[in-house]
């Protein structure tokens, strides 16, 4: 049967039990972080609810009546059960949230996410991050389906049904074989028109890097870029193809900085072409970012901007 309204609020019973334990209203009030008048008022309200006198009040202080002692003793059983219920619910919540499904586009997964996860594990040790990688379209689709809680993308477009927040910025870099003619023009670089007209080694459809480059070239030249000479699905494969002289490519500066420094590829500027892009975290619009997902997003947002 449903609980009576007389006993659904356990707070005053907890205070009554404290009075029995400490021997005074004042001491019980201090243990609950409230004033003595507030504690007295709560007990008087409980007495009215129950129709019983629970305290004997006198100038020398207050003590539990016989009824009050019995109610306090019975309340202990209820309060212990409530504590067990609360602890059980908390353990279920921990079990449900100790695994965080995350998806990330390849550049973010390889060059940024590992640093974020180090800080994340320090904040919430014992948590498992189940990471799925793919291009930005694949990441967005996984989040929309509900299989993934949050996703990190590089693409300039955010699909309908997803909310997005910027976590950093990145810049695309044109790279070539060190003996390529463009490498000898690193001082003045190549024009956006020349880049757009050149078949490149590029990523597959759905890649945030590919879409960001296409949009930047369209905005600058008013024309669509040439179809790729070769489509590859991994950053490492593209860098290898460039280093072997297949064709130039455009990749994240995060991915090519060490290769440029080592001299295996050459970076070529494109004056006047804006190749910066936003890196974003996405989640379903109807969902709130809570718990572990919120912790990871906060860490990503407060990390240093990509260099």
Rosetta blueprint (number, residue, H / E / L):
1 X L
2 X L
3 X L
4 X L
5 X L
6 X L
7 X L
8 X L
9 X L
10 X L
11 X H
12 X H
13 X H
14 X H
15 X H
16 X H
17 X H
18 X H
19 X H
20 X H
21 X H
22 X H
23 X L
24 X L
25 X H
26 X H
27 X H
28 X H
29 X H
30 X H
31 X H
32 X H
33 X L
34 X L
35 X L
36 X H
37 X H
38 X H
39 X H
40 X H
41 X H
42 X H
43 X H
44 X H
45 X H
46 X H
47 X H
48 X H
49 X H
50 X H
51 X L
52 X L
53 X L
54 X L
55 X E
56 X E
57 X E
58 X E
59 X L
60 X L
61 X E
62 X E
63 X E
64 X E
65 X L
66 X H
67 X H
68 X H
69 X H
70 X H
71 X H
72 X H
73 X H
74 X H
75 X H
76 X H
77 X H
78 X H
79 X H
80 X H
81 X H
82 X H
83 X H
84 X H
85 X H
86 X H
87 X H
88 X H
89 X H
90 X H
91 X H
92 X H
93 X H
94 X H
95 X H
96 X H
97 X H
98 X L
99 X E
100 X E
101 X E
102 X E
103 X E
104 X E
105 X E
106 X H
107 X H
108 X H
109 X H
110 X H
111 X H
112 X L
113 X H
114 X H
115 X H
116 X H
117 X H
118 X H
119 X H
120 X H
121 X H
122 X H
123 X H
124 X L
125 X L
126 X L
127 X L
128 X E
129 X E
130 X E
131 X E
132 X E
133 X E
134 X E
135 X L
136 X H
137 X H
138 X H
139 X H
140 X H
141 X H
142 X H
143 X H
144 X H
145 X H
146 X L
147 X L
148 X L
149 X L
150 X E
151 X E
152 X E
153 X E
154 X L
155 X L
156 X L
157 X L
158 X L
159 X L
160 X L
161 X L
162 X E
163 X E
164 X E
165 X E
166 X E
167 X E
168 X E
169 X E
170 X E
171 X E
172 X E
173 X E
174 X E
175 X E
176 X E
177 X L
178 X L
179 X L
180 X L
181 X H
182 X H
183 X H
184 X H
185 X H
186 X L
187 X L
188 X L
189 X L
190 X L
191 X L
192 X H
193 X H
194 X H
195 X H
196 X H
197 X H
198 X L
199 X L
200 X L
201 X E
202 X E
203 X L
204 X L
205 X L
206 X L
207 X L
208 X H
209 X H
210 X H
211 X H
212 X H
213 X H
214 X H
215 X H
216 X H
217 X H
218 X H
219 X H
220 X H
221 X H
222 X L
223 X L
224 X L
225 X L
226 X L
227 X L
228 X L
229 X L
230 X E
231 X E
232 X L
233 X L
234 X L
235 X H
236 X H
237 X H
238 X H
239 X H
240 X H
241 X H
242 X H
243 X H
244 X L
245 X L
246 X L
247 X L
248 X L
249 X E
250 X E
251 X E
252 X E
253 X H
254 X H
255 X H
256 X H
257 X H
258 X H
259 X H
260 X H
261 X H
262 X H
263 X L
264 X L
265 X L
266 X E
267 X E
268 X E
269 X L
270 X L
271 X L
272 X L
273 X L
274 X L
275 X L
276 X E
277 X E
278 X E
279 X E
280 X E
281 X E
282 X E
283 X E
284 X E
285 X L
286 X L
287 X L
288 X L
289 X L
290 X L
291 X H
292 X H
293 X H
294 X H
295 X H
296 X H
297 X H
298 X H
299 X H
300 X H
301 X H
302 X H
303 X L
304 X L
305 X L
306 X L
307 X L
